[in-house]
């Protein structure tokens, strides 16, 4: 039998990887995390046994069994008592079937979130006022996005950081005033926004005949896509609007992709590339402690780079729950990351449905 690391050992190893990833072996630590989860996360253990995968038989991180995200709506997948429970929005299957991510060690989520945000949004190490069109903690206390935003504002944000969505709703005119003050004062800012809230701001500007010119170095992070009641907008349309209404160029506009079930996030590489003087095209990049495979929607086997498929993520920062996550998000591998094409229709995500059936049958 392989020696199974304790929760303290494996958590500290992951934290060390997050802070000092250079020269670290992802595969070795991924297998240690898998062994730890196999021992303590019993629903996951039963799923792995049903597939004939154990710490004794798995030698590559690519072969660690991945749990479909919808399984987080059915069972509590955790290796220990949680410090915090994050809930999904509940928009697809109703509020009574919300996904639950139990996080036994918040340090992993905290350190992972801040490190990769800083790398992708603050590669110049600036401390900028954060203007957040994202719900404040008292509005959505169980939201992983809100928690991440609070850490970013508190620990990386400059003087004047502020939320503009609370329990009363979105305060667009207050946000407009903050943007106008930044322009007048010549203060660069970082806007953190739900994509739908940013579109609402653009619509406000259009209807009121207003445009702004934020100071050089201002940047925008948007997330969430076209969820909510706002109008749909393409990625190019959003980038054009950022320039039209705020004079923020596209290479300072970074889209974030994350999910409640994961402790780590992905970002467009464009701002980081600018400071590294890289000519890579725009695509999503994860941190060094995350790997992503693109798999066939029906067979869930890996497909060649450039071929569309479903995204499967392996996140070491998820060591307190499940490291290997099978999504129903469509994308393709490019460069050192991937690009997203949208959510797979039910018929195309047949492999995910079968994986969920297999997971539930094992319980």
PyMOL commands that set and color helices and strands:
alter all, ss='L'
color gray80, all
select helices_A, chain A and resi 7-19+26-40+42-50+61-63+69-73+95-97+106-121+144-156+172-185+195-208+235-246+250-252+270-276+316-318+350-362
alter helices_A, ss='H'
color red, helices_A
select strands_A, chain A and resi 67-68+84-87+100-103+129-135+162-166+169-170+189-194+219-223+253-257+266-268+284-285+290-295+309-315+324-334+337-343
alter strands_A, ss='S'
color yellow, strands_A
deselect
rebuild
show_as cartoon
